[in-house]
Amino acid sequence: MKVSLGTATAAAMADARGKWQVTLAAREAGGPFTLHVAGSSGATIQDVLVGEVWICSGQSNMEWPVAACVDLRPSGPRPISRRSATSRSSMSRRPNRKIR
């Protein structure tokens, strides 16, 4: 497998079960970038942003969608690029590799 994000590239071999992993060098926040994955099959993901990711969770009575925040002033020299997603609530006794 070969993966590229902007000018960074990495390669890996899949194991017997088809699992593989690559690590790209840390980079400054920015984007949007295009992520290319090539191998026996491939994929391209457009509009990828790099930077801080905040994951917030709590009890159901603490729910407050990010979209409801109206005063999102930048805390530094760059403007804030805000994206949000909501995942389905679920419980597990083991780590879950898939967020739905």
C-alpha positions as CSV (number, residue, x, y, z in Angstrom):
1,M,0.0,0.0,0.0
2,K,1.1,3.5,-0.7
3,V,-0.5,6.6,1.0
4,S,0.1,10.2,0.2
5,L,-1.3,13.4,1.8
6,G,-0.1,16.5,0.0
7,T,3.6,16.0,-0.5
8,A,4.1,13.4,2.3
9,T,4.1,9.7,1.4
10,A,4.4,6.4,3.2
11,A,4.2,2.7,2.3
12,A,3.2,-0.5,4.1
13,M,2.6,-4.2,3.5
14,A,-0.7,-5.7,4.4
15,D,-0.7,-8.7,6.7
16,A,-2.4,-12.0,6.0
17,R,-5.7,-10.6,7.1
18,G,-5.3,-7.5,4.9
19,K,-4.7,-5.1,7.7
20,W,-2.1,-2.4,7.3
21,Q,-1.0,0.9,8.8
22,V,1.1,3.9,7.8
23,T,2.4,6.8,9.8
24,L,2.9,10.2,8.1
25,A,5.3,12.8,9.6
26,A,3.7,15.5,11.7
27,R,2.9,18.7,9.8
28,E,1.6,22.2,10.4
29,A,-2.2,22.6,10.5
30,G,-3.7,23.3,7.2
31,G,-5.5,22.0,4.1
32,P,-7.5,21.1,2.4
33,F,-5.4,18.3,1.2
34,T,-6.2,15.2,-0.9
35,L,-5.4,11.8,0.6
36,H,-4.5,9.1,-2.0
37,V,-4.4,5.4,-1.1
38,A,-3.0,3.0,-3.7
39,G,-2.6,-0.8,-3.7
40,S,-4.5,-3.7,-5.2
41,S,-7.4,-1.2,-5.1
42,G,-7.3,2.5,-4.2
43,A,-9.2,5.4,-2.8
44,T,-9.0,9.1,-2.9
45,I,-10.4,11.4,-0.1
46,Q,-10.7,15.1,-0.9
47,D,-10.9,18.1,1.4
48,V,-8.8,16.7,4.3
49,L,-7.8,19.1,7.0
50,V,-4.9,18.7,9.4
51,G,-4.8,20.2,12.9
52,E,-6.2,19.8,16.3
53,V,-9.1,17.5,16.8
54,W,-11.3,17.8,19.9
55,I,-13.5,15.0,20.8
56,C,-16.1,15.9,23.4
57,S,-18.4,13.5,25.2
58,G,-20.5,13.4,28.3
59,Q,-23.9,12.5,29.7
60,S,-26.9,12.9,27.5
61,N,-28.0,16.0,29.5
62,M,-24.7,17.7,28.5
63,E,-25.4,17.6,24.8
64,W,-24.6,20.9,23.1
65,P,-24.0,20.8,19.3
66,V,-21.0,22.8,18.1
67,A,-23.2,24.4,15.5
68,A,-25.0,26.1,18.3
69,C,-21.8,28.1,19.2
70,V,-22.0,31.5,17.6
71,D,-18.9,33.1,19.0
72,L,-16.0,31.2,17.6
73,R,-13.2,33.7,17.4
74,P,-9.7,32.5,16.5
75,S,-7.3,32.1,19.4
76,G,-4.3,32.5,17.1
77,P,-3.2,34.0,13.8
78,R,-5.2,31.6,11.7
79,P,-8.9,31.6,11.2
80,I,-10.8,28.6,12.8
81,S,-11.9,25.9,10.3
82,R,-14.8,24.2,12.1
83,R,-16.3,20.9,11.2
84,S,-18.5,18.8,13.3
85,A,-19.9,15.3,13.2
86,T,-22.2,13.3,15.5
87,S,-21.7,9.6,16.1
88,R,-24.3,7.1,17.1
89,S,-24.3,6.5,20.9
90,S,-23.1,3.0,21.7
91,M,-21.4,1.0,24.5
92,S,-18.7,-1.6,24.4
93,R,-16.4,-3.5,26.8
94,R,-13.6,-3.3,24.2
95,P,-12.2,-0.5,22.1
96,N,-14.2,0.1,19.0
97,R,-12.2,0.7,15.8
98,K,-15.3,1.9,13.9
99,I,-17.2,5.0,14.7
100,R,-20.6,5.1,13.2
